[in-house]
Amino acid sequence: MRWKLWKVSGLMVSLLVFLSGCQNAVDPVPDEKVEALEPVLEENTVVADSVEPDDVEEVPTQSTEVGKIHFINTGNSDAILIENGGEFAMIDTGDTDDDATVGAYLRQQGVTRLSYLILTHYHADHIGGADTVLRDFEVETTLVPNGDANTNVYREYIEALSMKGLKPSVPLEGATFHLGEATLTLYNTSGGHSNENNNSLVVLYEHGDDRALFTGDAEAEIEQTLEVGTVELLKVGHHGSKTSSSSSFINQLRPKYAVILTGQPNQYGHPHEETLQLFASKGILVYRTDEQGHLVFQSTGHGFEIALSPGSYTPGQGRLTPETNPSNSQPPQYKDDNPNGIYDQEPTGQRESYQNCTKLREVHPDGVPKGHPAYESKHDRDKDGWACER
C-alpha cells in the first residue's frame, strides 16, 4: 500500500512539474485585450456531466452600464463625446476656433483621458480642435481614414501627435474596438476619394440593444455601400445636407432619432429642406444643436433616452445677402468644403478691423475670405484663405 501511495504521489509531482513548465512557456495576456478565455477550474471544483446543446438554457446577457453620447454644440462643425463604463471616446473635435468650447466641455464631463480619438476626415470643421485635444488630454489611440491633407490644420494635428509620441492608426474595414460595455465598429476606412467628404470614417456604436451610427460628412455614394442594418440613432451626415441622408439609406437604417450638428446662419443652408422633409415624412424625431445647444443621449442598453423635446423641421437660413445682412453691402463670398481653397481677390470696400473672431462674427457670422475688407491674417489660423470660419 505504501508503494502504491508513493507511486501515485510521484506521478502527481511529475504532472505538476510538467504543468508548471507549460505555464512558463506562454506569455501572459492582459485581461483587457482578451475577448474570452476558457474557464479555469478551482480546487475541489466538481465537473458536471456533459450535456447536449439542446439541454442548455440560454441566459440573455444584460447591460449594466448606462452610457452617454454627447453632441457638443460647436456650430457648423462636428464634436461628439461617447462615454461608457468610465471610458471615453471622441469623434471629431470641432473647428479651429472651437478649442475652448470643446476643452471646457470635456473637462466638465470629467474627461482626463480618451481611449480613442476618431477623426472622420481632414476638413477643418472636423479636425480643427484635434491639436488642442491632443495637447490637453491623454489620448491612447487615434483612428483616422487612409490618406492625408496639405493644410495647416492637418499639419498642426500631426505635430501635436508627434509631441505626444503618438502615430495615427488606419483601422481595418469592420474593425471593432471596445469602450466599456460598448463597441465601436469602423467602416469606409480605405479613403482614396477625390471628394474628401466621402473619405469619412463611419462609426457604428453598439451597447446592448442600442445602436447608433455616425457618418461624418459621407455622401450618398458612400451610404449605398454600407450595410449596417437598423439603428435607433443617426448622426445625420454632412450637417443635414441634401447630398447625404439618401432615402434608400434612411429606409435601411429606420432611425428613431436624427441628430443634426449645425449652426445658424451658415453659408450652406444646412440643414436642407429636402433632408428635413424626408425625416418628417417618416416620423423621425429631429434634434439639432443650432436650436437646442448641447445634446446628451443616455444609452441604457435597451433604448436611448433624452430629456429634451425634439427640434423643428425648419431648414437652415442659408446664404447671407445684402438684403438679409444689411451691415455688409457686398454679397458675401463663401468657401466650399475644400480645405485648400484660397481667395486672392483684392478688397473692394473700406477696411474693417476686429479684435477677435467673436467680434468679427457678430457682423460676419460665417467668417470672411482673403480679400474681404474684414480679412486679417491673424484671424486666419489655418492659413486656408478664410478667417474666423466655422
C-alpha positions as a Markdown table, in Angstrom:
| # | Residue | x | y | z |
|---|---|---|---|---|
| 1 | Met | 0.0 | 0.0 | 0.0 |
| 2 | Arg | 2.8 | 2.4 | 0.8 |
| 3 | Trp | 4.5 | 1.7 | -2.5 |
| 4 | Lys | 1.2 | 2.4 | -4.3 |
| 5 | Leu | 0.8 | 5.7 | -2.5 |
| 6 | Trp | 4.4 | 6.7 | -3.3 |
| 7 | Lys | 3.8 | 5.8 | -6.9 |
| 8 | Val | 0.7 | 8.0 | -7.1 |
| 9 | Ser | 2.4 | 10.9 | -5.3 |
| 10 | Gly | 5.3 | 10.7 | -7.7 |
| 11 | Leu | 3.0 | 10.8 | -10.6 |
| 12 | Met | 1.3 | 13.9 | -9.2 |
| 13 | Val | 4.6 | 15.7 | -8.7 |
| 14 | Ser | 5.7 | 14.9 | -12.2 |
| 15 | Leu | 2.4 | 16.2 | -13.5 |
| 16 | Leu | 2.7 | 19.4 | -11.5 |
| 17 | Val | 6.3 | 20.0 | -12.8 |
| 18 | Phe | 5.0 | 19.4 | -16.4 |
| 19 | Leu | 2.2 | 21.9 | -16.0 |
| 20 | Ser | 4.4 | 24.4 | -14.4 |
| 21 | Gly | 6.8 | 24.2 | -17.3 |
| 22 | Cys | 3.9 | 24.7 | -19.8 |
| 23 | Gln | 2.7 | 27.7 | -17.9 |
| 24 | Asn | 6.0 | 29.5 | -18.0 |
| 25 | Ala | 6.2 | 28.9 | -21.8 |
| 26 | Val | 3.2 | 31.1 | -22.5 |
| 27 | Asp | 3.4 | 34.9 | -22.4 |
| 28 | Pro | 0.7 | 36.4 | -20.2 |
| 29 | Val | -2.2 | 38.1 | -22.0 |
| 30 | Pro | -3.5 | 41.4 | -20.5 |
| 31 | Asp | -7.1 | 41.0 | -19.3 |
| 32 | Glu | -8.4 | 44.0 | -21.2 |
| 33 | Lys | -7.2 | 42.6 | -24.5 |
| 34 | Val | -8.9 | 39.2 | -24.1 |
| 35 | Glu | -12.3 | 38.7 | -25.8 |
| 36 | Ala | -12.9 | 35.4 | -23.9 |
| 37 | Leu | -10.9 | 32.8 | -22.0 |
| 38 | Glu | -11.7 | 29.1 | -21.3 |
| 39 | Pro | -12.9 | 28.9 | -17.6 |
| 40 | Val | -10.3 | 27.8 | -15.1 |
| 41 | Leu | -11.4 | 25.2 | -12.6 |
| 42 | Glu | -10.7 | 26.0 | -8.9 |
| 43 | Glu | -9.5 | 23.4 | -6.4 |
| 44 | Asn | -12.3 | 21.0 | -5.3 |
| 45 | Thr | -14.5 | 22.0 | -8.3 |
| 46 | Val | -16.7 | 19.2 | -9.5 |
| 47 | Val | -17.1 | 18.8 | -13.2 |
| 48 | Ala | -20.7 | 18.2 | -14.2 |
| 49 | Asp | -21.6 | 15.5 | -16.7 |
| 50 | Ser | -21.6 | 16.7 | -20.3 |
| 51 | Val | -24.9 | 17.7 | -21.8 |
| 52 | Glu | -26.2 | 18.1 | -25.3 |
| 53 | Pro | -26.6 | 21.7 | -26.7 |
| 54 | Asp | -30.4 | 21.3 | -26.7 |
| 55 | Asp | -30.3 | 20.8 | -22.9 |
| 56 | Val | -28.6 | 24.2 | -22.3 |
| 57 | Glu | -30.9 | 27.1 | -21.5 |
| 58 | Glu | -29.5 | 30.3 | -22.9 |
| 59 | Val | -29.4 | 33.2 | -20.5 |
| 60 | Pro | -29.5 | 36.6 | -22.3 |
| 61 | Thr | -26.7 | 39.0 | -21.4 |
| 62 | Gln | -27.9 | 42.3 | -19.9 |
| 63 | Ser | -26.1 | 45.6 | -20.0 |
| 64 | Thr | -25.5 | 47.1 | -16.6 |
| 65 | Glu | -23.7 | 50.3 | -17.5 |
| 66 | Val | -25.5 | 53.4 | -18.7 |
| 67 | Gly | -23.5 | 55.1 | -21.5 |
| 68 | Lys | -23.9 | 58.6 | -22.8 |
| 69 | Ile | -23.4 | 60.2 | -26.2 |
| 70 | His | -22.7 | 64.0 | -26.1 |
| 71 | Phe | -23.2 | 66.1 | -29.2 |
| 72 | Ile | -21.3 | 69.2 | -28.4 |
| 73 | Asn | -22.7 | 72.5 | -29.8 |
| 74 | Thr | -19.8 | 73.9 | -31.8 |
| 75 | Gly | -21.9 | 75.5 | -34.6 |
| 76 | Asn | -21.5 | 74.2 | -38.1 |
| 77 | Ser | -18.9 | 71.6 | -37.1 |
| 78 | Asp | -18.8 | 68.1 | -35.5 |
| 79 | Ala | -17.6 | 67.3 | -32.0 |
| 80 | Ile | -19.0 | 64.2 | -30.3 |
| 81 | Leu | -18.1 | 62.6 | -26.9 |
| 82 | Ile | -19.0 | 59.0 | -26.1 |
| 83 | Glu | -18.7 | 57.5 | -22.6 |
| 84 | Asn | -19.3 | 54.0 | -21.3 |
| 85 | Gly | -18.0 | 52.2 | -18.2 |
| 86 | Gly | -15.8 | 55.1 | -17.2 |
| 87 | Glu | -14.1 | 55.2 | -20.6 |
| 88 | Phe | -14.3 | 58.0 | -23.2 |
| 89 | Ala | -14.0 | 58.2 | -27.0 |
| 90 | Met | -14.3 | 61.3 | -29.2 |
| 91 | Ile | -15.5 | 61.5 | -32.8 |
| 92 | Asp | -14.2 | 64.7 | -34.4 |
| 93 | Thr | -13.1 | 67.9 | -32.5 |
| 94 | Gly | -14.9 | 70.9 | -34.0 |
| 95 | Asp | -13.3 | 73.7 | -36.0 |
| 96 | Thr | -10.1 | 75.6 | -35.3 |
| 97 | Asp | -11.8 | 78.2 | -33.1 |
| 98 | Asp | -13.8 | 75.6 | -31.1 |
| 99 | Asp | -10.9 | 74.7 | -28.9 |
| 100 | Ala | -12.1 | 76.5 | -25.8 |
| 101 | Thr | -15.6 | 75.1 | -26.2 |
| 102 | Val | -14.6 | 71.5 | -26.7 |
| 103 | Gly | -11.9 | 71.6 | -24.0 |
| 104 | Ala | -14.2 | 73.1 | -21.4 |
| 105 | Tyr | -17.0 | 70.6 | -22.2 |
| 106 | Leu | -14.6 | 67.6 | -21.8 |
| 107 | Arg | -13.3 | 68.9 | -18.5 |
| 108 | Gln | -16.8 | 69.5 | -17.3 |
| 109 | Gln | -17.6 | 65.8 | -18.0 |
| 110 | Gly | -14.6 | 64.7 | -16.0 |
| 111 | Val | -12.5 | 63.7 | -19.0 |
| 112 | Thr | -8.8 | 63.4 | -18.5 |
| 113 | Arg | -8.1 | 60.5 | -20.9 |
| 114 | Leu | -9.6 | 59.4 | -24.2 |
| 115 | Ser | -9.3 | 55.8 | -25.1 |
| 116 | Tyr | -10.0 | 56.7 | -28.7 |
| 117 | Leu | -9.8 | 59.9 | -30.7 |
| 118 | Ile | -11.6 | 59.2 | -34.0 |
| 119 | Leu | -11.2 | 61.8 | -36.8 |
| 120 | Thr | -13.6 | 61.1 | -39.6 |
| 121 | His | -11.9 | 63.1 | -42.3 |
| 122 | Tyr | -9.5 | 66.1 | -42.7 |
| 123 | His | -11.8 | 69.1 | -43.2 |
| 124 | Ala | -11.1 | 71.8 | -40.6 |
| 125 | Asp | -14.6 | 71.7 | -39.2 |
| 126 | His | -13.9 | 68.1 | -38.1 |
| 127 | Ile | -10.2 | 68.1 | -37.0 |
| 128 | Gly | -9.7 | 71.8 | -36.2 |
| 129 | Gly | -9.5 | 71.2 | -32.4 |
| 130 | Ala | -7.5 | 68.0 | -32.6 |
| 131 | Asp | -4.2 | 69.6 | -31.8 |
| 132 | Thr | -5.7 | 71.1 | -28.6 |
| 133 | Val | -7.4 | 67.9 | -27.6 |
| 134 | Leu | -4.1 | 66.0 | -28.0 |
| 135 | Arg | -2.2 | 68.7 | -26.1 |
| 136 | Asp | -4.6 | 69.0 | -23.1 |
| 137 | Phe | -5.8 | 65.4 | -22.7 |
| 138 | Glu | -4.2 | 62.0 | -22.6 |
| 139 | Val | -5.1 | 60.0 | -25.8 |
| 140 | Glu | -4.4 | 56.3 | -26.1 |
| 141 | Thr | -5.3 | 55.7 | -29.8 |
| 142 | Thr | -6.0 | 58.0 | -32.7 |
| 143 | Leu | -8.1 | 56.4 | -35.6 |
| 144 | Val | -8.2 | 58.1 | -39.0 |
| 145 | Pro | -9.1 | 57.3 | -42.6 |
| 146 | Asn | -6.4 | 56.3 | -45.1 |
| 147 | Gly | -4.8 | 59.5 | -46.6 |
| 148 | Asp | -3.6 | 62.9 | -45.6 |
| 149 | Ala | -4.1 | 66.6 | -46.4 |
| 150 | Asn | -1.9 | 69.5 | -47.4 |
| 151 | Thr | -3.3 | 72.0 | -45.0 |
| 152 | Asn | -2.0 | 73.9 | -41.9 |
| 153 | Val | -4.7 | 72.4 | -39.7 |
| 154 | Tyr | -3.7 | 68.9 | -40.7 |
| 155 | Arg | 0.0 | 69.7 | -40.1 |
| 156 | Glu | -0.8 | 71.1 | -36.6 |
| 157 | Tyr | -2.6 | 67.9 | -35.8 |
| 158 | Ile | 0.4 | 65.8 | -36.9 |
| 159 | Glu | 2.7 | 68.0 | -34.9 |
| 160 | Ala | 0.6 | 67.5 | -31.8 |
| 161 | Leu | 0.6 | 63.8 | -32.3 |
| 162 | Ser | 4.4 | 63.8 | -32.6 |
| 163 | Met | 4.8 | 65.9 | -29.4 |
| 164 | Lys | 2.9 | 63.1 | -27.6 |
| 165 | Gly | 4.8 | 60.3 | -29.2 |
| 166 | Leu | 1.7 | 59.0 | -31.0 |
| 167 | Lys | 1.1 | 57.8 | -34.5 |
| 168 | Pro | -2.3 | 57.8 | -36.4 |
| 169 | Ser | -3.8 | 54.4 | -37.0 |
| 170 | Val | -5.9 | 53.4 | -40.0 |
| 171 | Pro | -8.3 | 50.7 | -38.9 |
| 172 | Leu | -9.1 | 47.7 | -41.0 |
| 173 | Glu | -12.6 | 47.7 | -42.5 |
| 174 | Gly | -15.1 | 46.4 | -40.0 |
| 175 | Ala | -12.6 | 46.5 | -37.1 |
| 176 | Thr | -14.2 | 46.6 | -33.6 |
| 177 | Phe | -12.9 | 48.5 | -30.6 |
| 178 | His | -14.2 | 48.1 | -27.0 |
| 179 | Leu | -15.3 | 51.0 | -24.9 |
| 180 | Gly | -16.6 | 49.8 | -21.5 |
| 181 | Glu | -19.5 | 47.5 | -22.3 |
| 182 | Ala | -20.0 | 49.2 | -25.7 |
| 183 | Thr | -18.2 | 48.5 | -29.0 |
| 184 | Leu | -17.3 | 50.9 | -31.9 |
| 185 | Thr | -17.1 | 49.3 | -35.4 |
| 186 | Leu | -15.5 | 51.3 | -38.2 |
| 187 | Tyr | -16.3 | 51.3 | -41.9 |
| 188 | Asn | -15.2 | 53.1 | -45.0 |
| 189 | Thr | -11.6 | 53.1 | -43.9 |
| 190 | Ser | -9.8 | 52.8 | -47.2 |
| 191 | Gly | -10.0 | 56.5 | -48.3 |
| 192 | Gly | -8.9 | 57.5 | -51.8 |
| 193 | His | -11.9 | 59.5 | -52.9 |
| 194 | Ser | -11.4 | 62.8 | -54.6 |
| 195 | Asn | -14.3 | 64.2 | -52.6 |
| 196 | Glu | -12.9 | 64.5 | -49.1 |
| 197 | Asn | -16.4 | 64.1 | -47.6 |
| 198 | Asn | -16.5 | 60.6 | -49.0 |
| 199 | Asn | -13.3 | 59.6 | -47.1 |
| 200 | Ser | -15.2 | 60.0 | -43.9 |
| 201 | Leu | -14.9 | 57.1 | -41.4 |
| 202 | Val | -18.3 | 55.7 | -40.4 |
| 203 | Val | -18.7 | 54.5 | -36.8 |
| 204 | Leu | -21.3 | 52.1 | -35.5 |
| 205 | Tyr | -21.9 | 52.2 | -31.7 |
| 206 | Glu | -23.4 | 49.2 | -30.1 |
| 207 | His | -24.3 | 48.8 | -26.4 |
| 208 | Gly | -26.8 | 46.0 | -25.5 |
| 209 | Asp | -29.7 | 46.6 | -27.9 |
| 210 | Asp | -28.7 | 50.2 | -28.6 |
| 211 | Arg | -27.2 | 51.0 | -32.0 |
| 212 | Ala | -26.1 | 54.5 | -33.2 |
| 213 | Leu | -24.4 | 55.4 | -36.5 |
| 214 | Phe | -22.0 | 58.4 | -37.1 |
| 215 | Thr | -21.2 | 59.1 | -40.7 |
| 216 | Gly | -19.1 | 62.2 | -40.7 |
| 217 | Asp | -19.8 | 64.1 | -44.0 |
| 218 | Ala | -20.2 | 60.9 | -46.1 |
| 219 | Glu | -22.5 | 61.4 | -49.0 |
| 220 | Ala | -25.0 | 59.2 | -50.8 |
| 221 | Glu | -22.2 | 57.5 | -52.8 |
| 222 | Ile | -20.8 | 56.0 | -49.6 |
| 223 | Glu | -24.1 | 55.4 | -48.0 |
| 224 | Gln | -25.1 | 53.0 | -50.7 |
| 225 | Thr | -22.1 | 50.8 | -49.9 |
| 226 | Leu | -22.9 | 50.5 | -46.1 |
| 227 | Glu | -24.9 | 47.5 | -44.9 |
| 228 | Val | -25.2 | 48.0 | -41.1 |
| 229 | Gly | -28.8 | 47.1 | -40.5 |
| 230 | Thr | -31.2 | 49.2 | -38.5 |
| 231 | Val | -30.1 | 51.8 | -35.9 |
| 232 | Glu | -32.1 | 53.8 | -33.3 |
| 233 | Leu | -29.9 | 56.9 | -33.5 |
| 234 | Leu | -28.3 | 58.6 | -36.6 |
| 235 | Lys | -25.8 | 61.4 | -36.5 |
| 236 | Val | -27.0 | 63.0 | -39.8 |
| 237 | Gly | -24.3 | 63.2 | -42.4 |
| 238 | His | -22.8 | 66.5 | -43.5 |
| 239 | His | -24.8 | 68.7 | -41.2 |
| 240 | Gly | -28.1 | 67.8 | -42.8 |
| 241 | Ser | -27.0 | 68.4 | -46.4 |
| 242 | Lys | -29.2 | 67.0 | -49.2 |
| 243 | Thr | -26.0 | 65.3 | -50.5 |
| 244 | Ser | -26.3 | 62.8 | -47.6 |
| 245 | Ser | -29.2 | 61.0 | -46.0 |
| 246 | Ser | -30.5 | 59.4 | -49.2 |
| 247 | Ser | -33.9 | 57.9 | -49.0 |
| 248 | Ser | -32.6 | 54.4 | -49.6 |
| 249 | Phe | -30.1 | 54.8 | -46.8 |
| 250 | Ile | -32.7 | 56.1 | -44.4 |
| 251 | Asn | -35.0 | 53.2 | -45.4 |
| 252 | Gln | -32.3 | 50.8 | -44.4 |
| 253 | Leu | -31.5 | 52.4 | -41.1 |
| 254 | Arg | -35.0 | 53.3 | -40.0 |
| 255 | Pro | -33.7 | 55.5 | -37.1 |
| 256 | Lys | -36.0 | 56.8 | -34.4 |
| 257 | Tyr | -33.7 | 59.8 | -33.7 |
| 258 | Ala | -31.8 | 62.0 | -36.2 |
| 259 | Val | -29.2 | 64.4 | -34.7 |
| 260 | Ile | -28.0 | 67.4 | -36.8 |
| 261 | Leu | -24.9 | 69.3 | -35.8 |
| 262 | Thr | -25.1 | 72.7 | -37.4 |
| 263 | Gly | -25.1 | 76.5 | -36.6 |
| 264 | Gln | -27.2 | 79.4 | -37.9 |
| 265 | Pro | -26.8 | 81.2 | -40.2 |
| 266 | Asn | -24.4 | 79.2 | -42.3 |
| 267 | Gln | -23.3 | 79.6 | -45.9 |
| 268 | Tyr | -24.6 | 76.2 | -47.0 |
| 269 | Gly | -28.2 | 76.5 | -45.8 |
| 270 | His | -27.8 | 73.4 | -43.5 |
| 271 | Pro | -29.9 | 71.6 | -42.7 |
| 272 | His | -31.5 | 71.4 | -46.2 |
| 273 | Glu | -35.3 | 71.3 | -46.7 |
| 274 | Glu | -35.1 | 68.0 | -48.7 |
| 275 | Thr | -33.4 | 66.2 | -45.8 |
| 276 | Leu | -35.8 | 67.5 | -43.2 |
| 277 | Gln | -38.9 | 66.7 | -45.3 |
| 278 | Leu | -37.6 | 63.1 | -45.6 |
| 279 | Phe | -37.3 | 62.8 | -41.8 |
| 280 | Ala | -40.7 | 64.4 | -41.3 |
| 281 | Ser | -42.4 | 62.0 | -43.7 |
| 282 | Lys | -41.0 | 59.0 | -41.9 |
| 283 | Gly | -41.8 | 60.3 | -38.4 |
| 284 | Ile | -38.1 | 60.5 | -37.4 |
| 285 | Leu | -37.5 | 62.8 | -34.4 |
| 286 | Val | -35.0 | 65.5 | -35.2 |
| 287 | Tyr | -32.6 | 67.0 | -32.6 |
| 288 | Arg | -30.4 | 70.0 | -33.6 |
| 289 | Thr | -27.6 | 71.8 | -31.9 |
| 290 | Asp | -28.5 | 75.1 | -33.6 |
| 291 | Glu | -31.9 | 75.0 | -31.8 |
| 292 | Gln | -31.2 | 73.1 | -28.6 |
| 293 | Gly | -27.5 | 73.5 | -27.8 |
| 294 | His | -25.6 | 70.6 | -26.4 |
| 295 | Leu | -27.4 | 67.3 | -26.8 |
| 296 | Val | -26.9 | 64.3 | -24.5 |
| 297 | Phe | -28.5 | 60.9 | -25.1 |
| 298 | Gln | -28.3 | 58.2 | -22.5 |
| 299 | Ser | -27.6 | 54.7 | -23.7 |
| 300 | Thr | -29.3 | 52.3 | -21.3 |
| 301 | Gly | -28.6 | 49.1 | -23.3 |
| 302 | His | -32.3 | 48.7 | -24.1 |
| 303 | Gly | -33.0 | 52.1 | -25.8 |
| 304 | Phe | -31.7 | 55.7 | -26.0 |
| 305 | Glu | -33.2 | 58.4 | -23.8 |
| 306 | Ile | -33.0 | 62.2 | -23.9 |
| 307 | Ala | -34.6 | 64.7 | -21.6 |
| 308 | Leu | -35.3 | 67.3 | -24.4 |
| 309 | Ser | -38.3 | 67.6 | -26.7 |
| 310 | Pro | -37.5 | 67.2 | -30.4 |
| 311 | Gly | -36.4 | 70.2 | -32.5 |
| 312 | Ser | -38.1 | 71.5 | -35.6 |
| 313 | Tyr | -38.1 | 70.6 | -39.3 |
| 314 | Thr | -37.3 | 74.2 | -40.3 |
| 315 | Pro | -34.5 | 74.4 | -42.9 |
| 316 | Gly | -31.3 | 76.4 | -42.3 |
| 317 | Gln | -31.2 | 80.1 | -43.0 |
| 318 | Gly | -28.9 | 79.8 | -46.0 |
| 319 | Arg | -26.6 | 82.2 | -47.6 |
| 320 | Leu | -26.5 | 85.8 | -46.4 |
| 321 | Thr | -27.2 | 88.5 | -49.0 |
| 322 | Pro | -27.2 | 92.3 | -48.8 |
| 323 | Glu | -30.9 | 92.1 | -48.2 |
| 324 | Thr | -30.6 | 89.7 | -45.3 |
| 325 | Asn | -27.4 | 91.2 | -44.0 |
| 326 | Pro | -27.6 | 95.0 | -44.5 |
| 327 | Ser | -24.4 | 95.6 | -42.5 |
| 328 | Asn | -22.5 | 94.2 | -45.4 |
| 329 | Ser | -23.1 | 96.0 | -48.8 |
| 330 | Gln | -21.1 | 93.4 | -50.7 |
| 331 | Pro | -22.5 | 90.0 | -51.4 |
| 332 | Pro | -20.6 | 87.6 | -49.2 |
| 333 | Gln | -18.2 | 85.0 | -50.7 |
| 334 | Tyr | -18.3 | 81.5 | -49.4 |
| 335 | Lys | -15.7 | 78.8 | -49.4 |
| 336 | Asp | -16.8 | 75.2 | -50.1 |
| 337 | Asp | -15.6 | 72.2 | -48.2 |
| 338 | Asn | -12.2 | 72.2 | -50.0 |
| 339 | Pro | -9.8 | 72.9 | -47.1 |
| 340 | Asn | -7.2 | 74.2 | -49.7 |
| 341 | Gly | -9.5 | 76.9 | -51.2 |
| 342 | Ile | -7.7 | 80.2 | -51.4 |
| 343 | Tyr | -9.3 | 83.6 | -52.3 |
| 344 | Asp | -6.9 | 86.1 | -53.7 |
| 345 | Gln | -9.3 | 88.9 | -54.8 |
| 346 | Glu | -8.4 | 92.5 | -53.8 |
| 347 | Pro | -10.6 | 94.2 | -51.2 |
| 348 | Thr | -13.3 | 96.3 | -52.7 |
| 349 | Gly | -14.6 | 98.1 | -49.6 |
| 350 | Gln | -13.3 | 100.1 | -46.6 |
| 351 | Arg | -11.1 | 98.1 | -44.3 |
| 352 | Glu | -12.7 | 96.6 | -41.2 |
| 353 | Ser | -10.8 | 95.5 | -38.1 |
| 354 | Tyr | -12.0 | 93.3 | -35.3 |
| 355 | Gln | -10.3 | 92.4 | -32.0 |
| 356 | Asn | -11.0 | 88.7 | -32.4 |
| 357 | Cys | -13.2 | 86.2 | -34.2 |
| 358 | Thr | -16.0 | 86.6 | -31.7 |
| 359 | Lys | -16.3 | 90.3 | -32.6 |
| 360 | Leu | -15.9 | 89.6 | -36.3 |
| 361 | Arg | -18.7 | 87.0 | -36.3 |
| 362 | Glu | -21.1 | 89.5 | -34.8 |
| 363 | Val | -21.0 | 91.2 | -38.2 |
| 364 | His | -19.9 | 88.3 | -40.4 |
| 365 | Pro | -21.3 | 85.1 | -38.8 |
| 366 | Asp | -19.5 | 82.7 | -41.2 |
| 367 | Gly | -16.2 | 84.4 | -41.3 |
| 368 | Val | -14.6 | 86.2 | -44.3 |
| 369 | Pro | -12.3 | 85.1 | -47.2 |
| 370 | Lys | -9.0 | 86.6 | -48.1 |
| 371 | Gly | -9.6 | 89.8 | -49.9 |
| 372 | His | -12.6 | 90.7 | -47.9 |
| 373 | Pro | -12.3 | 94.1 | -46.1 |
| 374 | Ala | -12.5 | 92.4 | -42.7 |
| 375 | Tyr | -9.9 | 89.7 | -43.5 |
| 376 | Glu | -6.8 | 89.8 | -41.4 |
| 377 | Ser | -4.1 | 87.1 | -41.4 |
| 378 | Lys | -4.1 | 87.0 | -37.6 |
| 379 | His | -7.7 | 85.6 | -37.7 |
| 380 | Asp | -6.8 | 83.0 | -40.4 |
| 381 | Arg | -5.3 | 80.4 | -38.0 |
| 382 | Asp | -5.2 | 77.5 | -40.5 |
| 383 | Lys | -4.0 | 79.8 | -43.3 |
| 384 | Asp | -6.5 | 78.4 | -45.8 |
| 385 | Gly | -7.6 | 81.9 | -47.1 |
| 386 | Trp | -10.6 | 82.2 | -44.8 |
| 387 | Ala | -10.7 | 84.0 | -41.4 |
| 388 | Cys | -12.9 | 83.0 | -38.5 |
| 389 | Glu | -14.8 | 80.4 | -40.5 |
| 390 | Arg | -16.9 | 77.7 | -38.8 |
